[in-house]
Amino acid sequence: QVQLVESGGGSVQAGGSLRLSCVASGRTFSPYMLGWFRRAPGKEREFVATITYSGGVPAYADSGKGRFTISRDNAKKMVYLQMNGLKPEATAIYYCAAHGNSYTPFRNWDYWGQGTQVTVSS
């Protein structure tokens, strides 16, 4: 079993930055994919960014390209999301997730954190 715990959420003004962190714990941890997802009020959970565990190849939703950066530290079992130039539409609960392959739709990923709230005011 793997547990994921997010931190770093908060309230910022538009144009500000936040860095989200997620730490994994458990007896074993060897996921292939690590990712960040979010759920805005009244909307479904959506993809934000993913990164492969070994290759470090990132992928981003169009909403974050050029402003968001996902990174990971395998030795520390951490994954990060640096968000710059935040917009009010980024307001959501942000979730960290992990899964053992790259082809399973994210809604079926095995491991999810509880989420951290990000609020961006205009």
Secondary structure, DSSP 8 states (H G I E B T S, - for coil): -EEEEEE--EEEETT--EEEEEEEEES----SEEEEEEE-TTS--EEEEEEETTT--EEE-TTTTTTEEEEEETTTTEEEEEE-S--GGG-EEEEEEEES-SSS-GGG-SEE---EEEEEE-
